[in-house]
Amino acid sequence: MGMGMPHHIRDLEIPEADLPVIAAETLGDWGSVNNAVPVTTVEQVMEVLRNAY
């Protein structure tokens, strides 16, 4: 049962080619800086984005 929310990034019509830019911008975000698990590389973010795509 869902709330009508998209399940994947691709459902938001974000091109896969934009994921590296999103990953790079995420590194400066407050959420990644204060995350319980250190997020320090673009590759860490890309892994999450690829799985969510």
Beta strands, then each sheet from edge to edge (+ up, - down):
end
